[in-house]
């Protein structure tokens, strides 16, 4: 039987995009009719080559191909030429692009090979970033619209809000990010911290907004705050009740999240964060910024609180801190919502059907 070749192309290969591609390939490794290929750039900071070798099975063919994050005509043309060469060599049936830069390079390259269906998952549109000027945001949106208009392809949004934006740009489908609730629930064990504990997980970068995390911690000196991860903005976490663990292997990180009473997310923008969904599977109430991605996972007042400012965080955390019954009920609601909307097997089965259509 001829196998269906699926080629994933991504410029960043770290954080959320990495997890998304890794989980897709892991799922399709068990689907006998599929063959996985991944082209990724080794250039982006945070790419962990040792981790890549461990996380991907030999069933997935991994190919390094340099791509630049920023616009660079010379580098971009070289990347497109290399992509065309690889695409013609692999002869994929499906090309799935991940991140804004890969969507541009990949769609241009795919135009030289018309036999594949082309899909694109933004995992957080560039024009929704909060670390760039409004003029840059408008430019990113302009590029997204015109690339879609000229080169086509179908967007597979990873979250509901991303889907709403995608429909305004071109053809779009929704396949939510997901986790395996049963696997994560194995980490649910009784714990006693001694102190009420609130934590998060991620890179200490501008996107994750550690400055706001620090301000929240300063407002609650009797609460223990934990940040699982590391990064260039570690110096912003100055409050004495914050503990930065550094990076942990996934199993250790999930076990540590299990000890949190509340999961907090202070990010400025997201696609649909796996970290929040994993915390939900562990029955954690979520207190998060009211931004794309976070608001797709959190139903305000049901499994946590969405916050527009520091005061909202203070009110939401204060309510959970003082009310054990609400803490428990919101935790149960988190797990129920995770199983209903973010079950990886169900969602990737939908993705399989899209590939086969």
Secondary structure, DSSP 8 states (H G I E B T S, - for coil): ---EEEEEEES--SHHHHHHHHHHHHHHHT-TTEEEEEEE-S-STT--HHHHHHHS-TTEEEEE----SS--HHHHHHHHHHHHHHHHHH--SEEEEESHHHHHHHHHHHTT-TTSEEEEE-SS-GGG-SSS-HHHHHHHHHHHHHHHHHH--EEEESSHHHHHHHHHHS-EEE----B-HHHHHTT------SS-EEEEES--SGGGTHHHHHHHHHH-TTSEEEEEB--TTGGG---TTEEEEE---HHHHHHHHTT-SEEEE--S--S--HHHHHHHHTT-EEEEESSTTHHHH--BTTTEEEESSHHHHHHHHHHHHH-HHHHHHHHHHHHHHHHHH-BHHHHHHHHHHHHH-
